Every structure is written in structure tokens, then in C-alpha cells.
Amino acid sequence: MIRKKVTITDPNGLHARPVAMLARRVRDFQADTRLITAKGTVEAGDLFAVLGCEVLCGEEIEVECQGSEEEEALAAVLEILQGDS
């Protein structure tokens, strides 16, 4: 299992577009991927659960991946979360 903290930089926080991209992308890997937020831990592939966390710009969250492709999954998730979509 690997974890990495990331600060959300998109002025709109985690809104529908990056969350949809995230939910689709995590399905490409043999890894369970979760986001740990102030409101709890959710599966990264669950669009509505991630949106329900209402993560705002400037908030720090943690990404947790576990599985045979955990490193690849983490890199893909970080690419989406650190972009300004």
C-alpha cells in the first residue's frame, strides 16, 4: 500500500469534470484506490461519493492505492488531481 498527500489547486475544488476523469481512470489499474478527506474515506471510482466530500481549493487530501499496479494508479490519480481541469 502506498499513500501520498496532495493539495487541491483547481479554483473550483474537486468538481464534476476531474472527478469523472478520476473515476474512469482508476478502473484501468489493478489497485484499490481511495481518497482520504476531511469528510471521510471514499473509493476514488465512486463519482458521487467523491463529489459528496466537497473538497475545496487549498484542501489537502490523501490518496491511498493498494494492489499490483498501485504505483501506476497513484501516478495517474496525482496527474488528474494536480491539474487545473
N, C-alpha and C positions, 0 to 999 in steps of 0.2 A: 504494500500500500504506500502511495506517495501523496503528499499534500503540499499545496502552495497557496500562500495568501496573495490576493490581488485587490487593488483599489479600482473601483469602477470610475472611469474617466468620461464616459459619454454624458453630456449635459442632461440627457433625458433619463439617466439611470439605465436599469435593465428593462427596456421596453420591448414591445412585441417583436420587432424585427430581429434583434440579436438573440432573443430568447428562442424564437423559431429556428434560427440558424443553429443555435446550440443544441436544441432538442433533436434536430435532424442529424447533426454531425456526430453526436455521441453514439448513435446507433451503428456507426461504421467500425467501432472498435470492440474487441473482446475485453471489456473492462466495465466495471460498475463505477459510475461517475456521479458524485453527489456535490451539492453546493451547501456550504455551512454558512448561514447568515444569522443576523441578529434575531430573526423570527423563527429560526429552526433549521433543520437539515432536510433537504429535498433532493429527489432524484433529478439530475440535470436534464434527463429526457422527458420530464413531465412539464410540458409547457405551462399549464395552469398553476401548478404548484410553484414553479419558479416565479411567474408573474405575481402570484399571491404573496411572495416575500417582500414585494415593493421596495426593491433595492434602489437607492438613490445615488446620484453622482457624489463621489467622495467617500462612499461607504466601502469598507473593507470586508471582503468575503473570503472564504477558504474553499478551494477546490480539492476534492479527495477522489483519487482513482485507485481501483484495485482490480487486477486481472493481468492476463498475459500481455496485453497491449497498453498497460497503464501509462507508460511514458509518452507514447504517441497520443493517447487520448488527452492527457494533461496538456501537451503542447498545442493540440487543436483547440481545446477549450480556452486556453490562455490567449491564443490568437484572436478568438472571437471576443472575449471579454475585454481585452486591452485595445481593441479597435473602437473607432467612433462611428458606429453604424447609424 
